[in-house]
Amino acid sequence: MFKRDDVTYEFHHLGVPTAESHPGERYSAVFGMYTSDSESELVRIQYHRFDTDSILHPVLRTMPHVAFKVDDLARAIDGKQVVLGPYEPIDGFRVAVIVDGGMPVELIQTTLSDEQVWSRAHSGEQASIYFKGESHADR
């Protein structure tokens, strides 16, 4: 955990773009993106695979990103190059992605526990980014 410009940052996860399919992928038709989780125990890693017509910024589709929980999302993105958001992919979980030094950085503001966040992401409940039961073939 560290503090910059009166904002507290705490590591949350690492996002890695991939061209490979992974077990347990969840599909977001909104972004044209599949998300899966690694089996890593020390660091939570999410793999992201993108449709060729994904609307997401090229920096997100091609470069790994680090994600931090912040205590003030508005202050954390003030004056920054925002390439996504702010939006709420999971109820109670606000996100924005900035570019910092040429790298994407995901910033998250939430009062949810990690267990609540990952449970909602996996189940699709209270997670508008994923539509329960929808697969790429359903698009």
C-alpha positions as CSV (number, residue, x, y, z in Angstrom):
1,M,0.0,0.0,0.0
2,F,1.2,3.5,-0.8
3,K,-0.1,7.1,-1.0
4,R,0.3,9.6,-3.8
5,D,-1.4,13.0,-4.0
6,D,-3.6,12.2,-1.0
7,V,-4.9,9.0,-2.7
8,T,-4.2,5.6,-1.1
9,Y,-3.3,2.8,-3.5
10,E,-3.4,-1.0,-2.7
11,F,-2.5,-3.7,-5.1
12,H,-5.5,-5.7,-6.4
13,H,-4.6,-7.8,-9.4
14,L,-2.6,-8.1,-12.6
15,G,-4.3,-8.2,-16.0
16,V,-2.6,-10.0,-18.9
17,P,-3.8,-10.0,-22.5
18,T,-3.7,-13.4,-24.1
19,A,-4.6,-15.0,-27.5
20,E,-5.2,-18.3,-25.8
21,S,-8.5,-19.6,-24.5
22,H,-8.4,-20.5,-20.7
23,P,-10.8,-22.7,-18.7
24,G,-13.6,-20.8,-17.0
25,E,-13.6,-17.8,-19.3
26,R,-16.4,-15.3,-18.8
27,Y,-17.6,-13.3,-21.8
28,S,-18.4,-9.6,-21.9
29,A,-20.4,-8.8,-25.0
30,V,-20.1,-5.1,-24.0
31,F,-16.4,-5.1,-24.5
32,G,-15.8,-8.1,-26.8
33,M,-13.6,-9.6,-24.1
34,Y,-13.1,-13.0,-22.4
35,T,-11.8,-13.0,-18.8
36,S,-10.4,-16.0,-16.9
37,D,-8.5,-16.3,-13.6
38,S,-5.1,-18.0,-13.0
39,E,-4.5,-20.6,-10.5
40,S,-1.8,-18.4,-8.9
41,E,-2.0,-18.2,-5.1
42,L,0.2,-15.3,-4.3
43,V,-0.9,-12.8,-6.9
44,R,-4.3,-12.7,-8.5
45,I,-3.9,-12.7,-12.3
46,Q,-6.7,-12.3,-14.8
47,Y,-6.2,-13.3,-18.4
48,H,-8.1,-11.2,-21.0
49,R,-8.7,-12.4,-24.6
50,F,-10.3,-10.0,-27.0
51,D,-12.5,-10.2,-30.1
52,T,-10.9,-8.6,-33.2
53,D,-13.7,-5.9,-33.0
54,S,-13.4,-5.2,-29.3
55,I,-14.1,-1.6,-28.5
56,L,-11.5,-1.4,-25.8
57,H,-8.5,0.9,-26.2
58,P,-5.5,-0.8,-27.9
59,V,-3.3,-0.3,-24.9
60,L,-5.7,-2.5,-22.9
61,R,-5.8,-5.2,-25.6
62,T,-2.0,-5.4,-26.0
63,M,-0.3,-4.6,-22.7
64,P,-0.5,-6.1,-19.2
65,H,-2.0,-3.8,-16.6
66,V,-1.7,-3.5,-12.9
67,A,-4.9,-2.8,-10.9
68,F,-5.0,-0.9,-7.6
69,K,-7.9,-0.3,-5.2
70,V,-8.0,3.4,-4.4
71,D,-9.8,5.4,-1.7
72,D,-10.8,8.2,-4.1
73,L,-11.3,7.3,-7.7
74,A,-12.2,10.8,-8.8
75,R,-9.1,12.2,-7.3
76,A,-6.9,9.3,-8.6
77,I,-8.0,10.0,-12.3
78,D,-8.0,13.8,-12.0
79,G,-5.7,15.2,-14.8
80,K,-4.9,11.7,-16.1
81,Q,-5.4,10.2,-19.5
82,V,-8.5,8.1,-18.9
83,V,-9.0,5.3,-21.6
84,L,-12.0,3.6,-19.9
85,G,-14.6,4.7,-17.5
86,P,-15.3,5.4,-14.8
87,Y,-18.0,2.7,-14.9
88,E,-19.4,0.1,-12.6
89,P,-18.9,-3.4,-14.0
90,I,-20.0,-5.0,-10.7
91,D,-22.5,-3.4,-8.4
92,G,-20.5,-1.5,-5.8
93,F,-17.2,-1.7,-7.8
94,R,-16.3,1.5,-9.7
95,V,-13.4,1.3,-12.2
96,A,-11.4,3.5,-14.5
97,V,-8.3,2.8,-16.6
98,I,-5.7,5.4,-17.1
99,V,-2.4,5.4,-19.1
100,D,0.6,6.1,-16.9
101,G,4.0,6.2,-18.5
102,G,2.6,4.4,-21.5
103,M,1.2,1.6,-19.5
104,P,-2.5,0.9,-18.6
105,V,-3.3,1.1,-14.9
106,E,-6.7,0.0,-13.6
107,L,-8.1,1.9,-10.6
108,I,-10.8,0.5,-8.5
109,Q,-13.0,2.1,-5.7
110,T,-15.1,-0.3,-3.7
111,T,-16.2,-1.3,-0.2
112,L,-16.7,-4.9,-1.3
113,S,-14.4,-7.6,0.1
114,D,-12.3,-9.5,-2.4
115,E,-14.5,-12.5,-1.9
116,Q,-17.6,-10.5,-2.9
117,V,-15.9,-9.0,-5.9
118,W,-14.6,-12.3,-7.3
119,S,-17.8,-14.2,-6.4
120,R,-19.9,-11.7,-8.4
121,A,-17.5,-11.7,-11.3
122,H,-17.6,-15.5,-11.5
123,S,-21.4,-15.9,-11.0
124,G,-22.4,-12.9,-13.1
125,E,-24.8,-11.8,-10.4
126,Q,-24.7,-8.1,-9.8
127,A,-22.1,-7.9,-12.6
128,S,-23.4,-6.0,-15.6
129,I,-20.2,-6.6,-17.6
130,Y,-21.0,-10.3,-17.9
131,F,-24.4,-11.6,-19.0
132,K,-25.2,-14.8,-17.3
133,G,-25.4,-17.7,-19.7
134,E,-24.2,-15.7,-22.7
135,S,-21.3,-17.0,-24.7
136,H,-19.6,-15.8,-27.8
137,A,-21.8,-18.0,-30.0
138,D,-24.9,-16.2,-28.6
139,R,-23.8,-12.8,-29.9
